[in-house]
Amino acid sequence: MASYVSLLTATDARSHVHLIVGSNPLAAARCGQSLSAGATPILLAPETTELYYALQQRVDDGEVKWIKEEFREEHLFTLGREEIEHVVDAVFVTSGSRDPSSARISSLCKRNRIPVNVVDAPQLCSFSLLSTHVDGPLQIGITTNGRGCKLASRIRREVAASLPPNLGSACLRLGDVRKKIQEEDHLLHMALADGDDVDDSIDQSASFNKLVTEADLDAAKNRRMRWLSQICEYWPLKRLAAITDEDVSNILKSYDDLGPHNSIGKSSSPNGATNRGRIILAGSGPGHPDLLTRATHKAIQNADLVLADKLVPAGVLDLIPRRTPVHIARKFPGNADAAQDELQELAIAGVRDGKTVLRLKQGDPYIYGRGGEEVAYFREHGMGDKVVVLPGVTSALSAPLFAAIPPTQRDVADQVLVCTGTGKKGKAPAPPEYVPSRTVVFLMALHRIAGLVEELTAPLASEKRDAENGENRSRRALWPRNTACAVIERASCPDQRVIRATLDRVVEAIEQEGSRPPGLLVVGRACEFLNKPEKGRAWSVEEGFRGLDFALDGLDLGA
């Protein structure tokens, strides 16, 4: 039997009419669910039937209308709303498949395209109800597609238990913020140029983190919406659940006013002599908190103020003591330099107050982390002796490992080149030439993947002009378009994803699969050494991080 997955949807059932067939406890539960969704439940059961007491109570209270009859076909077409010619919107049969009428009702409904659900009979259903966790506007549904309702309920409880409290309230508050921004900026249909937040069912689009230049006026107009989008994507859920009115005000404020009021939490350190303050630039590794160095973990536990990049993952931010104020960089396309200046000013202000300021970065501070720029900035402001730099595990080398790609491999790759896909101010850097034995890792490249692939596989405009002018320069070796490559996103995080493709298909793959930043691109023969391409497939997608659990004598390095 071919496997399939259900199409999960959220139905606005307000004013719908639901026909509930039965009189048992499940019928009472279905009536309750219908009422909670804003629908009108109509109970269908013979007059001689003894109703379950909770169901009888709803009938007595006028919440449920009881039609005291056996099911007849005309009930489907006479009890519904007038605007849809009295056809009912859905039918719930609570008596199960053993009742001979269940199959008949199911057949009638399917024939007339009326959604029908029969308890414990997936073969008779055209839809099923999920095991649902509800927290305000937040709803999370679990289904096993008929393989076990008890298991679905257990999974739902486990998922709900893992969520921070008040997350539903945070959804409500952030939704209000989004609405207010739209109203104030008059950018309802332009909230994000790439159509962000149009649909809950898809990942971020491939252009979620696309480059925005200074000349892009739209970026200036909708910067608050972009910042809100980045908050929803990158802030840890615990931080989102604890979002306050002050945080909301900071989201709505212009970025011209920089100051310590932007931190989450209150300062816990009294003012003191500047010579007691210091700045620690630390790399947090690729994502998994167990990949922190002991020095960085110690710095996290003892800092008076944490200034974190937006890409520092939730698992690392969760290690910060609750007493410690945290400021997460307000970086989004078009605002990177302003956000960088803000963090540096906050760091200097903290040192002057005698605080230990932890500047927490993803990966390693000196591998495309602007760590050198920050050290130079602090030196220019007379604080060079206050700066300590701690290394981190760079994703440039660890992400390929977690994707089962050995960047160096005898007889395959004898050199590794780490490049940026985007230069300063968005300028495209010079592309590396093709060397058969080279593995190239591109950071900050996925937002302009199409341009990068074109630069690697075809001559640049300047190279074409040189050739036309007869200039005798050595020609750059171009990368074959069938070169193996891999996109690795959120390496070592629970939602890690690896897309394996070739240069000629990777752009299409990212456009179809969407974006899940942060990510990087690995190019070279090493990509297929341990992962042979499947015949007939343009690309493959691998979801999830296997963890660091070796399952040996109870050894657990973090799942």
C-alpha positions in Angstrom: 0.0 0.0 0.0 1.4 3.4 -1.0 2.2 5.6 1.9 0.7 9.1 2.2 0.4 12.0 4.6 -2.7 14.0 5.2 -3.2 17.6 4.2 -3.5 19.4 7.5 -5.6 22.5 7.4 -7.1 24.9 9.9 -10.8 25.5 9.2 -12.7 28.7 10.2 -15.9 27.0 11.3 -17.7 30.0 12.6 -21.4 29.8 11.7 -20.9 26.3 10.3 -23.5 23.6 11.1 -22.1 20.3 12.3 -24.3 17.3 12.4 -23.5 15.0 15.4 -24.8 11.5 15.1 -25.0 9.6 18.4 -25.7 10.1 22.1 -22.5 8.8 23.9 -19.7 10.6 25.7 -17.9 11.1 22.4 -20.9 12.9 21.0 -20.7 15.2 23.9 -17.1 15.8 23.2 -17.8 16.5 19.5 -20.5 19.0 20.5 -18.0 20.8 22.8 -15.4 20.9 20.0 -17.9 22.3 17.6 -19.0 25.0 20.0 -15.4 25.9 20.7 -14.8 26.5 17.0 -17.8 28.8 16.8 -20.0 26.3 14.9 -23.6 25.2 15.6 -23.8 21.5 16.6 -27.0 19.7 15.9 -27.4 16.4 17.7 -29.2 13.5 15.8 -30.5 10.7 18.0 -33.8 8.9 18.5 -36.2 10.3 21.2 -36.0 7.0 23.1 -32.2 7.4 23.5 -30.8 8.2 26.9 -28.3 11.0 26.4 -24.9 11.1 28.1 -25.4 13.4 31.1 -23.0 16.1 29.8 -24.7 16.0 26.4 -28.1 16.3 28.1 -26.8 19.3 30.0 -25.8 21.1 26.8 -29.2 20.3 25.3 -31.0 21.6 28.4 -28.8 24.8 28.4 -29.8 25.5 24.8 -26.2 25.1 23.5 -27.1 22.0 21.3 -30.2 21.4 19.3 -31.5 17.8 19.5 -33.3 16.4 16.5 -35.1 13.4 18.0 -35.0 11.1 15.0 -33.1 8.3 13.3 -30.7 9.5 10.6 -32.3 10.1 7.2 -30.6 11.2 4.0 -32.6 14.4 3.9 -31.0 15.5 7.2 -27.8 16.3 5.2 -29.6 18.7 3.0 -32.2 20.4 5.2 -30.4 21.2 8.5 -27.5 23.4 7.1 -27.1 27.1 6.5 -29.4 29.0 4.1 -26.4 30.5 2.2 -25.3 27.1 1.1 -28.7 25.8 0.4 -29.2 24.1 3.8 -26.4 21.5 3.3 -24.6 20.7 6.6 -20.9 21.7 6.7 -19.7 18.5 8.4 -20.9 15.2 9.9 -19.5 13.4 12.9 -20.6 9.8 13.5 -19.8 8.7 17.0 -21.2 5.1 17.0 -18.2 3.6 15.2 -17.8 1.2 12.2 -19.8 -1.6 13.8 -23.0 0.4 13.5 -24.5 -0.6 10.1 -25.6 3.0 9.5 -22.0 4.4 9.8 -21.0 3.0 6.3 -24.2 4.3 4.8 -23.8 7.8 6.3 -20.1 7.9 5.1 -21.0 6.9 1.6 -23.8 9.5 1.3 -21.5 12.2 2.6 -18.6 11.3 0.3 -20.9 11.1 -2.7 -22.2 14.6 -1.9 -18.7 16.0 -0.9 -19.8 16.6 2.7 -16.9 16.2 5.1 -17.5 13.2 7.3 -15.7 11.7 10.4 -16.6 8.2 11.7 -14.9 7.3 15.0 -12.4 4.5 14.9 -13.0 3.9 11.2 -10.3 5.8 9.1 -11.6 4.0 5.9 -15.0 5.7 6.4 -13.6 9.2 7.0 -12.9 12.0 4.6 -11.2 13.9 7.4 -10.0 13.3 10.9 -9.6 15.4 14.0 -6.2 16.0 15.5 -5.1 15.6 19.1 -4.8 19.3 19.8 -3.0 21.6 22.3 -4.6 25.0 22.6 -3.0 28.0 24.2 -4.9 31.2 23.2 -4.4 31.7 19.4 -1.8 29.0 19.4 -3.0 25.5 18.3 -0.8 22.5 17.8 -2.3 19.4 16.3 -0.9 15.9 16.1 -2.1 13.0 13.9 -0.8 9.5 13.3 -3.1 9.1 10.3 -5.2 6.5 11.9 -2.3 4.5 13.4 -3.2 5.2 17.0 -5.1 8.0 18.7 -3.6 7.2 22.1 -0.1 7.6 20.7 -1.1 10.9 19.1 -2.4 12.1 22.4 0.9 11.0 24.1 2.9 12.9 21.5 0.8 15.9 21.9 1.3 16.0 25.6 5.0 15.6 25.2 5.2 18.5 22.7 3.0 20.7 24.8 5.1 20.0 27.9 8.3 21.1 26.1 6.9 24.5 25.3 7.4 27.5 27.6 4.4 28.8 29.4 2.6 31.9 28.1 3.6 31.2 24.5 0.0 31.7 23.4 -0.1 35.1 25.0 3.2 35.9 23.2 1.5 34.9 19.9 -1.3 37.2 20.7 0.9 40.1 21.6 3.2 39.7 18.6 0.2 39.5 16.4 -1.0 42.8 17.8 2.4 44.3 17.2 2.3 43.1 13.6 -1.1 44.6 13.0 -0.1 47.9 14.6 3.0 48.1 12.4 0.9 47.4 9.3 -1.6 50.1 10.2 1.1 52.7 11.1 3.3 52.1 8.1 0.5 51.5 5.6 2.4 48.5 4.3 0.0 45.7 4.7 0.7 44.1 1.3 4.4 45.1 1.4 5.3 43.9 4.9 8.1 41.9 3.3 8.9 42.0 -0.3 9.3 38.2 -0.4 5.8 37.7 1.0 6.7 36.8 4.5 4.0 35.5 6.8 1.6 34.8 4.0 1.1 31.2 5.0 1.9 29.1 8.0 2.4 26.0 5.9 5.7 26.9 4.3 9.2 27.5 5.4 10.9 30.8 5.0 11.2 31.7 1.3 14.5 31.5 -0.4 14.7 35.3 -0.2 14.0 35.6 3.5 17.5 37.0 4.2 18.0 38.6 0.8 20.5 41.4 0.6 19.0 44.9 0.9 21.2 47.8 -0.2 21.3 51.3 1.2 19.4 52.5 -1.9 16.5 50.2 -1.2 13.9 52.7 0.1 11.4 50.0 0.9 13.8 48.5 3.4 13.8 51.8 5.3 10.1 52.0 5.2 9.4 48.5 6.5 12.3 48.0 8.8 10.1 47.4 11.8 8.2 44.7 10.1 11.5 43.1 9.0 12.8 43.3 12.6 9.6 41.7 13.9 10.0 38.9 11.4 13.6 38.3 12.5 12.4 38.2 16.1 9.9 35.5 15.4 12.5 33.5 13.5 15.5 33.8 15.8 14.6 34.6 19.4 14.4 31.6 21.7 10.9 30.5 22.4 11.4 31.2 26.1 12.4 34.7 25.3 9.4 35.1 23.1 7.0 33.7 25.7 8.4 36.2 28.2 8.1 39.2 25.9 7.0 42.3 27.8 5.3 45.6 26.9 8.7 47.3 27.1 10.1 44.8 24.5 7.1 45.6 22.3 7.7 49.3 22.6 11.4 48.7 21.5 10.2 46.8 18.5 8.0 49.8 17.5 10.6 52.4 18.2 12.7 53.9 15.5 16.4 52.8 15.4 17.8 56.3 15.8 17.6 56.1 19.5 20.1 53.6 20.9 20.4 52.9 24.6 20.4 50.3 27.3 16.6 50.4 27.5 16.6 48.0 24.6 17.9 45.1 26.7 15.6 42.3 27.8 15.7 42.5 31.6 17.2 45.0 34.1 20.8 45.6 34.8 22.1 43.6 37.8 25.4 45.3 38.2 25.9 48.6 40.0 28.0 51.4 38.5 31.7 51.0 39.2 35.1 52.0 38.0 35.8 51.5 34.3 38.9 49.5 35.1 36.6 46.7 36.5 34.8 46.3 33.2 35.8 44.1 30.3 34.5 42.8 27.0 34.6 39.1 26.0 34.1 38.3 22.4 33.1 34.6 22.3 32.1 32.1 19.7 29.1 30.0 20.5 29.8 27.3 17.9 27.5 26.1 15.1 24.4 25.7 17.2 24.3 22.8 19.7 25.0 24.0 23.2 27.3 21.0 23.9 29.7 22.3 21.3 30.5 25.4 23.4 34.0 25.7 24.8 34.3 25.5 28.6 35.6 29.1 28.5 32.6 30.4 26.6 30.2 28.5 28.9 31.9 30.1 31.9 31.7 33.5 30.3 27.9 33.0 29.8 27.4 32.1 33.4 29.3 35.1 34.8 28.6 38.0 32.4 26.7 41.1 33.6 25.4 41.8 30.2 25.0 39.6 27.1 25.0 41.2 23.6 24.1 38.3 21.2 24.0 38.0 17.5 20.5 37.1 16.2 21.9 33.8 14.9 23.0 32.5 18.3 20.6 29.6 18.7 18.0 29.1 21.4 19.9 26.2 23.0 22.8 28.5 23.8 20.7 31.5 24.9 18.8 29.2 27.3 22.1 28.8 29.2 22.1 32.5 30.1 21.0 33.0 33.7 17.6 34.7 34.0 19.1 37.5 36.1 21.4 38.5 33.2 20.0 41.2 30.8 20.2 40.1 27.1 20.2 42.3 24.0 19.8 40.4 20.7 21.1 42.2 17.7 18.5 43.9 15.6 20.1 42.8 12.4 18.0 42.3 9.3 18.7 42.9 5.7 19.4 46.6 5.3 20.1 47.3 9.0 23.2 45.3 9.6 25.6 48.3 10.1 23.2 50.2 12.3 22.7 47.1 14.5 26.5 46.5 14.7 27.1 50.1 15.8 24.4 49.7 18.4 26.0 46.6 19.9 29.4 48.2 20.0 28.0 51.3 21.8 26.2 49.2 24.3 29.4 47.2 25.0 31.4 50.4 25.6 28.7 51.8 27.9 28.7 48.5 29.8 32.4 48.5 30.3 32.3 52.1 31.5 29.7 51.0 34.1 32.2 48.3 35.3 30.4 45.4 33.8 31.6 42.2 32.2 30.1 42.4 28.7 29.8 39.2 26.8 29.6 39.7 23.0 28.2 36.4 22.0 28.7 35.4 18.3 27.8 32.3 16.3 30.6 30.1 15.2 34.1 31.6 15.7 34.5 35.4 16.1 37.2 35.7 13.6 35.7 33.5 10.8 33.3 36.0 9.1 32.1 37.1 12.5 33.4 40.7 12.3 35.4 40.0 15.4 38.5 41.7 14.1 36.4 44.8 13.3 35.0 44.9 16.9 38.4 44.5 18.5 39.8 47.4 16.3 36.7 49.5 17.3 37.3 48.9 21.0 41.0 49.7 20.6 40.1 53.0 18.9 38.0 53.9 21.9 40.8 53.1 24.4 39.5 49.8 25.5 41.9 47.4 23.7 43.2 46.1 27.1 39.7 45.3 28.2 39.0 42.8 25.3 39.3 39.0 25.5 38.6 36.9 22.5 37.5 33.3 22.9 37.4 30.9 20.0 34.4 28.9 18.9 33.8 25.9 16.7 33.2 27.3 13.2 30.3 26.1 11.1 32.6 26.2 8.1 34.2 22.9 9.3 31.6 21.5 11.7 28.6 21.8 9.4 30.1 19.5 6.7 30.9 17.0 9.4 27.3 16.9 10.6 26.2 16.4 7.0 28.6 13.5 6.6 30.9 15.5 4.3 34.7 15.1 4.9 36.1 18.4 3.5 39.5 16.7 3.1 39.7 13.1 1.8 42.6 11.2 0.3 42.3 10.9 -3.5 39.3 13.2 -3.4 40.1 16.6 -1.7 43.4 17.8 -0.4 42.5 21.4 0.3 39.7 23.4 1.9 38.8 27.0 1.0 36.5 29.0 3.2 34.8 31.9 1.4 32.1 34.4 1.8 29.4 34.6 -0.7 28.7 38.2 -0.1 31.3 41.0 0.3 31.1 44.3 2.1 28.0 46.3 1.2 26.6 43.3 -0.7 29.3 43.4 -3.3 30.0 40.0 -4.9 33.5 38.8 -4.1 35.9 37.3 -6.6 34.8 33.7 -7.2 37.4 31.0 -6.6 38.6 29.0 -9.6 37.9 25.4 -10.1 40.4 23.0 -8.6 39.3 19.3 -8.8 40.8 18.4 -5.5 39.4 21.4 -3.6 36.4 21.7 -1.3 34.9 25.2 -1.0 32.7 26.3 1.9 30.7 29.4 1.2 29.2 31.3 4.2 26.6 34.0 3.8 25.8 32.9 0.3 22.4 31.3 0.2 20.5 34.6 -0.2 22.3 35.1 -3.5 22.7 31.5 -4.5 21.7 32.1 -8.2 24.3 34.8 -8.7 27.0 32.7 -6.9 26.4 29.7 -9.1 26.5 31.8 -12.2 29.8 33.3 -11.1 31.3 29.9 -10.4 30.2 28.3 -13.7 30.4 31.1 -16.2 32.8 33.9 -17.1 32.3 37.2 -15.3 31.4 40.3 -17.4 34.9 41.6 -16.8 36.4 38.4 -17.9 34.4 38.5 -21.1 35.5 42.0 -21.8 39.2 41.0 -21.3 38.7 38.2 -23.7 37.1 40.4 -26.3 39.9 43.0 -26.0 42.5 40.3 -26.5 44.1 40.8 -23.1 46.4 37.9 -22.4 45.5 37.2 -18.8 45.3 33.7 -17.3 41.7 32.5 -17.6 40.0 31.4 -14.4 39.0 27.7 -14.5 35.2 27.4 -14.3 33.4 24.9 -12.1 31.6 22.2 -14.0 27.8 22.6 -13.6 27.5 18.9 -12.5 29.8 19.5 -9.5 28.3 18.0 -6.3 27.3 20.5 -3.6 25.3 20.6 -0.4 23.3 23.2 1.4 23.5 22.8 5.2 21.1 24.8 7.3 20.9 25.2 11.1 23.8 22.7 11.5 23.6 20.7 14.8 20.2 22.2 15.7 17.1 19.9 16.0 15.8 21.3 12.7 19.0 20.8 10.8 18.4 20.3 7.1 20.8 19.1 4.3 19.9 19.6 0.6 22.3 17.6 -1.6 22.4 18.6 -5.3 24.7 19.7 -8.0 25.5 23.3 -9.1 23.1 23.2 -12.0 20.1 22.2 -9.8 20.8 23.7 -6.4 19.1 27.1 -7.2 15.9 25.3 -8.1 16.2 23.1 -5.0 16.4 26.1 -2.7 13.6 27.9 -4.5 11.3 24.9 -4.0 12.4 23.8 -0.5 12.6 27.3 0.9 15.1 28.9 3.3 16.0 27.9 6.8 18.8 30.3 7.9 21.5 30.3 8.9 23.0 28.1 6.2 26.1 27.5 4.1 27.0 25.9 0.7 29.7 23.2 0.3 31.0 22.6 -3.2 33.3 19.9 -4.4 33.7 16.1 -4.9 33.9 15.5 -1.2 30.2 16.2 -1.0 29.4 12.8 -2.7 32.2 10.7 -1.2 30.0 9.3 1.6 26.7 10.3 0.0 26.3 8.8 -3.5 23.7 10.6 -5.5 20.5 8.7 -6.2 19.8 8.0 -9.9 16.9 10.0 -11.3 16.8 12.5 -8.4 17.8 16.1 -9.0 18.3 16.6 -5.3 17.6 15.1 -1.9 16.6 16.6 1.4 17.6 15.2 4.8 15.8 16.6 7.9 16.8 16.6 11.5 20.0 16.4 13.6 20.9 12.9 14.9 22.3 14.4 18.0 25.5 13.6 19.9 24.2 10.5 21.7 26.6 7.6 21.3 24.5 5.2 23.3 27.5 3.6 24.8 27.4 2.7 28.4 25.0 5.5 29.1 27.3 8.1 27.5 25.2 11.0 26.3 26.7 14.1 24.8 23.4 15.7 24.1 20.6 14.5 21.9 
